[in-house]
Amino acid sequence: MISSILPTALALLPIALAVPAPAPEVTALATLTEREPPTQVQERDILSDITGAAGYVTSVLGGLPESVASGVPNFFQDFPVGDDVKNQLNMTDDDVDALPTQVLNIP
């Protein structure tokens, strides 16, 4: 039965493949219309915007401690420096000079 249908299907194959593709649609041409001239741009008072922003920043920074607002936090206050470090560690100049050798001689 399949052998009798096969020749007929093969004979109709060129007809099925020969169906033309749909024609492309043509779009309408663009039309030029009169446009109104642009309206005048409203001018802004930039200086008042800047002073308003500066006032906002000042109000935000006003609630912070002065050391933080200035950019230097209090973390580094009252640290010993120079000879105060040696005095707190009970070290002499010879002890400080020997530190690199002690560090390099780690077992």
C-alpha positions, 0 to 999 in steps of 0.5 A, a space after each residue: 500500500 505504501 509503495 502505491 502512495 509513494 509515486 503519487 506523493 513524489 509526483 506532487 512534491 514539485 507542485 507543493 514546493 512551487 507555491 509562491 512566497 507571499 508578496 512583501 507589503 509595501 509601506 506608505 511613504 512618509 509625509 512631511 508635516 509642518 511642525 511648530 517651532 520649539 518653545 523657549 527653554 525656561 532658564 534655571 537659577 543655577 546659583 540658587 541650586 548650588 547654594 541650596 545643595 550647599 545648605 543641605 550638605 551643611 545641615 547633614 554635616 552639622 549633626 556629625 562631630 567636628 572631627 568626623 566632619 573635617 575628614 579626620 576621625 578621632 581614631 588616631 588621637 592620643 597615640 604615642 609617638 616617637 620616644 613615647 613608644 620606647 618609654 611605654 615599652 621600656 626599650 632603649 635605642 640599642 633594643 630598637 636597633 636590634 629589632 630587625 635582626 630579631 625579626 629575621 632570626 625567627 626559628 
